[in-house]
């Protein structure tokens, strides 16, 4: 016969481990580059966007010295804002669909 108390205790232990894993994933930073390093992006291991850095060569490869820092910062800010908004929308969709499956129980799928 099933011991409901033991099952509940195991579920609580598992929930705590999932929460610890989610925190660890949020704190783990991943850096990727493209174009030989002219564009670099940072995310956490949960896939949440953190930042983007653009070198002048990505904007004007023939004459990067003509690209001013203000232009680069504006592009980085615009891209960062769009990425963060997309991330927030994706998280909202994930939460809504998870609630629909779990019937509103306070349950989070690992990595979400």
C-alpha positions, 0 to 999 in steps of 0.5 A: 500500500502507498504511504501518502506521507512518504510520497508527499515528502519525496515530492517536497524534496523534488520540488526543492531540488527543482527550485535549486536547479532553476536558481543555479541555471539562472546564475549560470551565464553563457556567452556566444559570439558570431562573425569572428567575435564582432557580435557577442550575446550573453544568456543565462542557462535558462535561456533568458537574454542578458546582453549584447555587445556589437563591435564597430566592424559589425556595422561598417566592416570596411571602415569601423572607425567611422562608427561612433559609440553612440550608434553602437550603444543605441543598437545594443539597447534596441536589440536588448529591449526587443530580446527582453520583451520577447523573453517576457512574452515567451515566459507568459505563454509558458506560465499560462500553458503550464497552468492549463495543464496543471489546473492552476497548481503551483507546479513548475516544469524543470527549466521553465 
